[in-house]
Amino acid sequence: MPKRPTSNRKPLRRKQEEPQPDGGQPRTLRATLAQNLTDNARLRLELERQREATEALAKQLNRLDMDLSRAARTVLEAADALARLHGAEAGDVDAYRDSVRRTIGALARGLEQHSGIEIIGAVGEIADPATHKILESRDHPEFPVGTVLGVAAHGLKYHGEVIQTSTVIVSSGPTSPSGTVEGATE
């Protein structure tokens, strides 16, 4: 077998960093380790903040889920009550109407308490342009101007924000014997 030609070049040796007297590690390695430790500490703090934020979101989602299930239960109870009323013999119309009113009130209270939904528009309250759309004005001897006499369609607030205004019939105030509305300014 033929011999391989040899080179006149000497093999290159890698220069090794000399150990430092204070720690025995090269300076660049010590700096890299220190930087890694700093980065790890910063990342650990960031992960801890993210974990706390995730726990807070999980608590909020759990609360919302519980509120939704309570609101759904309220709606179901109201639907059952209305179904019972629908199937009942209506011998006493006033008692029947009272039952319907109580059921509607229980539904409205349950929704407001558990879901942030507030039903707006009730007889006797003063109409507010932000929450009421006036369908009609009628003379009424007992109620002052702007008092809601009837509700054509209820409105809706969700966590304090008006989603739908209520449509109402309001009092234009008592009429004087001369035929003009008292308290009205021209």
Secondary structure, DSSP 4 states (H G I P E B T S, - for coil): -PPPPPPSSPPP-PPPPPPPTTTSS-HHHHHHHHHHHHHHHHHHHHHHHHHHHHHHHHHHHHHHHHHHHHHHHHHHHHHHHHHHHHHS--S-HHHHHHHHHHHHHHHHHHHHHHHSEEEE--TTSBP-TTTEEEEEEEE-SSSPTTBEEEEEE-EEEETTEEEE-EEEEEEEEPBPTTSSBTT---
